[in-house]
Amino acid sequence: MRALLRNTSLQTLDLSGNYIKIDDNVAKVIAQVLEQNTSLKILDLSDNEISDSALKIIAAALARNTSLTTLDLETDTHTDTSEAASINHQIQCFIRRNQLMAQDEKNATIRRKVVNAGTFFGGPESRLCRSTPTSSAPLGKTMIYYLNRLI
């Protein structure tokens, strides 16, 4: 797991079904990965034994993580206390925040592409507007084609 601290390309880590006992020590390593690895998007810890205190450690790390958008903690072996429910809720809030941030980033990328495409489609410097089209239909179809390629 410590190799994940330096990894910049891994996006999904599936540790499900290994029946690992995730205690405080294992959770600290997971927390360290969550705090330092910015490429990891999906972490599946389902079907492992996770203690309430380990959940707290993971939740604290997620407060500082902005890249993880999916965390599966489904398990039959962690305790169903009100504290665990509260921690799970907290974790889900952090994951939802990250999902919204990722969507905002994707939308910003699309907006940048559309703005950059504006120099292609409009304005005096535009490649498409240098010649006057005989009808607006071909220009509209061309614009849609190129915008779809950008997105």
C-alpha positions in Angstrom: 0.0 0.0 0.0 2.9 2.4 0.6 3.7 2.3 -3.1 0.4 4.1 -3.7 1.7 7.2 -2.0 3.9 7.9 -5.0 1.7 6.4 -7.7 0.2 9.0 -10.0 -1.8 6.8 -12.4 -3.8 4.3 -10.5 -7.5 5.3 -10.5 -9.2 2.2 -9.0 -8.1 0.0 -6.1 -10.3 -3.0 -5.4 -9.5 -4.7 -2.1 -13.0 -6.2 -1.8 -13.6 -9.7 -0.6 -10.2 -10.2 0.9 -11.7 -10.3 4.4 -8.9 -8.1 5.7 -9.2 -6.9 9.3 -9.0 -3.2 8.8 -7.9 -2.0 12.2 -6.4 1.3 13.2 -2.9 0.5 11.8 -4.3 -0.5 8.3 -6.7 2.5 8.4 -3.7 4.8 9.0 -2.0 3.5 5.9 -5.2 3.9 3.9 -5.6 7.4 5.3 -2.0 8.3 4.3 -2.8 7.1 0.8 -6.0 9.1 0.6 -4.2 12.2 1.8 -1.3 12.0 -0.6 -2.5 10.2 -3.7 -4.5 12.5 -6.0 -5.1 10.0 -8.9 -7.2 7.4 -6.9 -10.9 7.8 -7.8 -12.4 4.5 -6.7 -11.6 2.5 -3.5 -13.5 -0.7 -2.8 -13.1 -2.0 0.7 -16.3 -4.0 0.8 -16.4 -7.4 2.5 -13.6 -6.6 4.9 -13.8 -6.3 8.7 -13.7 -2.6 9.4 -13.6 -1.3 13.0 -15.5 1.9 14.0 -12.2 3.5 15.0 -10.7 2.6 11.5 -13.8 4.2 9.9 -13.0 7.4 11.9 -9.4 7.5 10.6 -10.6 7.0 7.0 -13.2 9.7 7.4 -10.7 12.1 8.8 -8.4 11.5 5.7 -11.4 12.0 3.4 -11.9 15.4 4.9 -8.6 16.4 3.2 -9.0 14.2 0.1 -10.6 15.8 -3.0 -10.1 13.1 -5.7 -11.8 10.0 -4.4 -15.3 9.8 -5.8 -16.4 6.3 -4.9 -15.7 4.4 -1.7 -17.4 1.1 -1.1 -17.5 0.1 2.5 -20.3 -2.4 2.3 -19.6 -5.2 4.8 -21.4 -7.5 7.1 -18.7 -7.4 9.7 -18.5 -3.8 10.9 -20.6 -2.9 13.9 -23.9 -1.2 13.3 -23.7 1.4 16.1 -25.0 4.9 15.9 -21.4 6.1 15.9 -20.7 3.9 12.8 -23.8 5.3 11.1 -22.7 8.9 11.9 -19.2 8.2 10.5 -20.6 6.5 7.4 -22.8 9.6 6.8 -19.8 11.8 7.2 -17.8 9.7 4.7 -20.7 9.8 2.2 -20.8 13.6 2.5 -17.1 13.8 1.7 -17.5 11.5 -1.3 -20.5 13.6 -2.6 -18.4 16.7 -2.2 -15.6 15.1 -4.3 -18.1 14.0 -6.9 -19.5 17.5 -7.2 -16.0 18.9 -7.5 -15.1 16.4 -10.2 -18.2 17.3 -12.1 -17.4 21.0 -11.8 -13.9 20.3 -13.1 -15.3 18.4 -16.0 -17.8 21.2 -16.8 -14.9 23.8 -16.6 -12.9 21.7 -19.1 -15.9 21.6 -21.4 -16.4 25.3 -21.1 -12.7 25.9 -21.9 -13.0 23.7 -25.0 -16.1 25.6 -26.1 -14.5 29.0 -25.5 -11.4 27.8 -27.4 -13.7 26.5 -30.1 -15.1 30.0 -30.4 -11.9 31.1 -32.2 -12.8 28.3 -34.7 -16.5 29.0 -35.0 -16.9 32.7 -34.5 -15.3 36.1 -34.5 -13.2 37.8 -37.1 -10.3 35.4 -36.7 -12.5 32.3 -37.0 -11.5 29.7 -39.6 -15.2 28.9 -40.4 -16.3 32.5 -40.8 -13.6 33.5 -43.3 -15.8 32.5 -46.1 -19.5 33.3 -46.1 -21.6 30.0 -46.2 -24.4 29.8 -48.7 -26.8 28.5 -46.0 -26.7 28.3 -42.2 -27.5 24.6 -42.1 -24.0 23.3 -43.1 -22.3 25.7 -40.6 -24.7 24.5 -37.9 -24.0 20.8 -38.7 -20.2 21.5 -38.8 -20.3 23.3 -35.5 -22.2 20.5 -33.8 -19.8 17.9 -35.3 -16.8 19.8 -33.9 -18.3 20.5 -30.5 -19.2 16.8 -30.1 -15.6 15.9 -30.9 -14.4 18.3 -28.2 -16.6 16.9 -25.6 
